[in-house]
C-alpha cells in the first residue's frame, strides 16, 4: 500500500504527471508553483535558498538588500543566494557563478 503512494510522490516530484507536463495552477493560493509544477510555501520564495529544482523561487528577487543575511551555517553566493556550508568546495557548482568551488584545495 505504501509503495504506490511513494511511486506517485516520486513521479509527481519530477513532473511526470499528466503526460510529463507540469500541472498548471494546482497550488493553493498561499503557495508558489515551481517550473516543474511542485508547490512550495510563499514564505520560501525570495528567501535566498533554492527550494525549486530550477531555482525559479529565487528569480526576480531583490537580493541587494539581503546581502549578508545568511543564517549561521550558510554561505552566501555572489547573487545573494544562501547555500549550506557543506555545499562549498564539494565539487558541485551550487552558486550560479561557481564561486562556491573557487579557491578550493
C-alpha positions in Angstrom: 0.0 0.0 0.0 2.9 2.4 0.7 4.8 1.6 -2.5 2.1 3.0 -4.9 2.0 6.2 -2.8 5.8 6.6 -2.8 5.9 5.9 -6.6 3.2 8.6 -7.2 5.1 11.0 -5.0 8.4 10.4 -6.8 6.8 10.7 -10.2 4.9 13.9 -9.3 8.0 15.4 -7.8 9.8 15.2 -11.1 6.9 16.4 -13.1 5.9 13.1 -14.7 2.2 13.5 -14.1 -0.3 14.2 -16.9 2.0 13.0 -19.7 5.1 14.7 -18.3 3.6 18.2 -18.4 3.7 20.1 -15.1 0.2 20.8 -13.8 -0.9 24.4 -14.2 -2.0 26.4 -11.1 -2.6 23.3 -9.0 -1.2 25.1 -5.9 -3.1 26.6 -3.1 -3.4 30.4 -3.0 -0.7 30.7 -0.3 1.8 28.6 -2.4 4.2 29.2 -5.2 4.4 26.9 -8.2 7.9 25.9 -9.3 8.6 25.5 -13.1 8.3 21.7 -12.7 4.9 22.0 -11.1 5.9 21.5 -7.4 4.3 23.8 -4.9 6.2 25.4 -2.1 5.0 27.8 0.7 5.2 31.5 -0.3 7.5 32.3 2.6 10.2 30.2 0.9 10.1 32.5 -2.2 12.9 35.0 -2.3 14.4 33.7 0.9 17.9 33.2 -0.5 17.6 29.4 -0.6 16.9 27.5 -3.7 13.7 25.5 -3.0 12.7 24.8 -6.6 14.9 22.4 -8.5 15.2 25.1 -11.3 15.7 28.0 -8.8 12.5 29.8 -10.0 11.6 30.6 -6.4 14.6 33.0 -6.4 14.1 34.6 -9.8 13.3 38.3 -9.9 14.2 38.8 -6.3 15.9 41.9 -4.9 18.8 40.4 -3.1 20.9 43.6 -2.8 19.0 44.5 0.3 19.5 41.0 1.7 23.3 40.7 1.2 24.8 39.4 4.4 21.6 37.9 5.7 22.5 34.2 5.5 21.9 32.2 8.6 24.8 30.6 10.6 26.0 27.5 8.7 25.2 29.0 5.3 27.5 30.5 2.6 26.3 33.5 0.5 26.8 33.3 -3.2 27.6 36.5 -5.3 23.9 36.8 -6.2 22.7 36.7 -2.6 21.6 33.1 -2.6 22.4 31.2 0.6 23.6 27.6 0.4 24.6 25.3 3.2 28.3 25.5 4.2 28.6 21.7 3.3 28.0 22.7 -0.4 31.1 24.8 -0.5 34.1 23.0 -2.1 32.1 19.8 -2.6 32.9 19.5 -6.3 29.4 20.7 -7.4 28.6 24.2 -8.6 25.8 25.4 -6.4 26.2 29.1 -6.9 25.4 30.5 -10.4 28.9 32.0 -10.7 30.6 28.9 -9.3 32.2 30.9 -6.5 31.4 28.1 -4.1 34.0 26.0 -5.9 36.6 28.7 -6.4 39.9 28.6 -4.3 39.3 25.0 -3.1 42.2 22.8 -2.5 
